[in-house]
Amino acid sequence: MKFAHYRRIASPRKCALVDSDPRSADVYRKGADGLWVLHPFAMGETVELASVELRIPAADLFADIDPPAAA
């Protein structure tokens, strides 16, 4: 998992991973205690990255991506 690699780097305090299939975004924030907390976002929710003052509907992240193929 990519996050496992990112959390080994000392400097990042936040990490956002966007997955086009299943159309979700996971935002990880490192607390003062050094522990990472997951803040998951799914379609219909608004992804918030407070450190850069960004609020974007999750649907907008995937607006230009073709819908998933029918199973």
N, C-alpha and C positions, 0 to 999 in steps of 0.2 A: 504494500500500500504506500502511495506517495507520502501520505502524512507521516508515516513512521520515519521517513528520511528527513522531512522538514523539521520535525521536533528535535532532532539531534543537533541542529544548528542553534547556537546560543542566542543570537540576536533577534530573531522574529518573535513578535508578541501576538501576531494574528496570522491566520492562514485561511484562505478561501479556496475550496475545491468545488468546481462546477462540473457536473456529470450530465452530458447530453442525453444519456439513456440510463436511467429512468427520469430524466428531467428534474434534477434536484441540485441543491447547493448546500454544502456543509461549511460553516464558518467555525473555526477553532480560535478561541481566545485564551491566552496564557495568563493565569492569575498571578497575584503577588506571591503566592505560595509555590509558584513554579508548575502548578498543575494546569493542564489544558482542559478546557470545557468546550464541548460540542454544542453548536447552535444550528440544528438542521432546518432547512427551508425547502418547501415543496411547492408545486404549482398552486396558485391561488394565494400564496403568501408573499410578503414583501421582504426582500433580502436587504439587510441593513449593515453597512460598514461604517460605523460611527467615526472611525479614525480619519476617514476621507470624506465624511459627510455625504455618503451615498445611500439612497433608498431607492430600490428598483423592484418593481413587481417581478417575481420569479418568471412569469410568463414572458416578459420582455427579454429575459436572458436567452430564451430559446425561440424567439419570434422568427428568425431566419433559418431555422433548422427544420428539415422535413419531419412530418409526424412519424412516429414509430410504425414499422410494418405490422400489419395484422398477424396475429398468431394463428 
